[in-house]
Each structure stands twice: as structure tokens, then as C-alpha cells.
Amino acid sequence: MSVFPTIEQYQSFDFDRFFAEVTDAAIERALTREKPGPLDFLALLSPRAMDHLEAMARKAHRLTVQYFGRTIQMFIPLYISNHCTNHCAYCGFNHNNPILRRKLTLDEIETEARAIARTGMQHVLFLTGEAPQLTPMEYLVDAARLLKRYFASVAIEVYPLAVDEYRQLCEAGVDGMTLFQETYNQEVYRRVHPAGRKRDYHWRLNAPERAALGGMRVVNIGPLLGLAEPRREIFFTGLHGRYLDNTFLETEVAVSLPRFNEAEGAFQPDYLVDDKTFVQFMTALRIFLPRAGLTISTRENAAFRDRILPLGATRYSAGSSTGVGGYTEIRVEQTPQFEITDDRSVEEVAAAIAAHGYQPVYKDWDNIG
């Protein structure tokens, strides 16, 4: 079982020709369909669809309110290790970068947890680099059990795991996972991942399925916008999301839309996604995946995150730190995984959400089984 055949059938598709031939009528038909097909979705991603953004925004708003109400679930990331064996060209944790490497002890994780809990946050996402020898399963399980004492929901963003490993983490209290494919373009994937475990495209691609099989309540996927041609990246992300949604009926599918942000090193992305195009992608994804969570992180600036609240978003990170041990009072100078743009506190983000007529949700899940 794999999403790859779904991806592969479009590998030789002539996207440029399709986009050149998209008509206004095709876009309008896509907007009226109850369940748009892949080519309807692609029409909504076309440059021509930029002229239909208002209609796309209206439908995206209506679908979001229908499935999620006027709520935004808030979560906070917690980096517990930045040790990494990968050589990802775009990442501050790149194995070759001469940065301070840290792995929190369980006592240090608990100190961080207490600091986060004081903000009122009840959804935490803990993250590591990919260095299983330094952050083995035992460490991840112990961290999960500890964090579950402080938070209603604990999710992970760690290296890809096997089904039984995801199951172990579920048993320890983890209910969600995030794993970005980064790019669905295999040639670009090989180029930006020259060494390390992450070179295995298929092992990474199939990880959300293994997580669902292991019992994860939520799987969150996404590309890193900037690595490859972005309209195609969002198209493949949407196909991946629909495949997961159709295959794992008891699993909630979520999609993140991270745009490239500055990190350690001199990497420059081949593509830049402007705000208008970002809105197009976000609304098209909502129309194609009406039940999926859409996550907008603190990579985006505060004013932009406030403006796009009604357009399909359902999850916001807040009060974020992307360095290891970033929430305690005594901070160590270090390199974050990427630079944060929205540096508002949890309280400030919640106030902004409420000011726009939405309810900031600190807690919407309890595992009482």
C-alpha cells in the first residue's frame, strides 16, 4: 500500500500545456462541483485562476465554517534535539553546519513543558532532527509519556518510523504526527538531500500511511514551498492528502503550507511564492480537501496570518521557538531550524484570533481510552 502510484501517474503530465489551456469556464465548473476531481483541483491552481480568487475565497470560507466552525486550534512546537545525520541543503540543522548541538534530558524537557503549560497551551508538537542513535525510540517514548502529563494532546515531528514504532508512541500518549515530504519532485528531492537517512524518498513518502496504520489520530503532511515548482507541489500534496483521507477513514488528515524561510547556510530557493499565490494555494486545498486541517505556522508574519484567518486555516502555532530549550528562562545562544516571522506570544495570537471573530482553541482533544 502506497500513495506513490497516485503520484507516479502524473509524473509525465504536461502541466505547462494544461495551465495554458485552462479556461474561465473550467475554473467555474471546478468551483461548482461538490467533490472536485484532480483536474478540477489543478485548474484552481492555474495562473488563470488568480482572477477567480474572490470566488475561491468565498467557497473556502464556507467549507471551513461548515466543517470546523469559527475555530482555530492552537499548538506550540517543542524542540528536544537538533542532532541530525542529514545534509538537507535548506535546513539549519544540516549535519555540516557548525552549530551548537543539544539533546534535552528528561528533566530539561519537563522544565520546558512547565514553561509552555503556563501559557495555557494544551497541544504540543515535539521535534527532533534525524539522528536515531542519539534520539532512539526509548528516548521518544519517555519524552512522550512525560509530556502527556502536562498536555491534552502530544504530537511528534521526528524521523520516519515503522508501523510498530508509531504504535509504541501512540501507546505512550502521542496522537498525531507531522512529516513533510519537502518536495514530491524526485530529482529535486535527491539534489537537496545529498546524504543522510532522508535520501530515501519512498520511506519518507509512506511514513504518514505507516503512522495511520500505527494508530495516529492525525497525520499532517506538506511540501516546503520554494524547493520545486510550487503549483505542481501543491497538486501532489493535495493528491497525497486525498489518498490518505480516502484510505484511512478514522484518521484526520492535515496539511501545512510552509514557505522557505532563512536558516543557517547560504541556500537560496529556486522558487518564491508571493502572498497572493499562497492564498490561491490555501483556498484551492480547502476546496479539494474540505475536511482537512490546514496549518499555518509562525514562518508567516503576524499581519498576514491575521488576514488569512477566514480563508481556510484551522491550526495556528503560537509563541513558537525553533531552537532546543527555547522556552526556559536561561537561554543558550544557538541556531534555530528556521527563522520565526510571527514572534507574538500565545496570549497575543489568541487575542488576534478572537478579534477577527474566531475562537482560539487551546484544547479540543482528550485521550480517555
Secondary structure, 3 states (H helix, E strand, C coil): CCCHHHHHCCCCCCHHHHHHHCCHHHHHHHHHCCCCCHHHHHHHCCHHHHHHHHHHHHHHHHHHHHHHCCEEEEEEEEECECCCCCCCCCCCCCCCCCCCCCECCHHHHHHHHHHHHCCCCCEEEEECCCCCCCCCHHHHHHHHHHHHCCCCEEEEECCCCCHHHHHHHHHCCEEEEECCCECCCHHHHHHHCCCCHHHCHHHHHCHHHHHHHCCCCEEEECECECCCCHHHHHHHHHHHHHHHHHHCCCCEEEEECCECCCCCCCCCCCCCCCHHHHHHHHHHHHHHCCCCEEEECCCCCHHHHHHCHHHCCCEEECCCCCCCCCCCCCCCCCCCCCCCCCCCCHHHHHHHHHHCCCEEECCCCCCCC
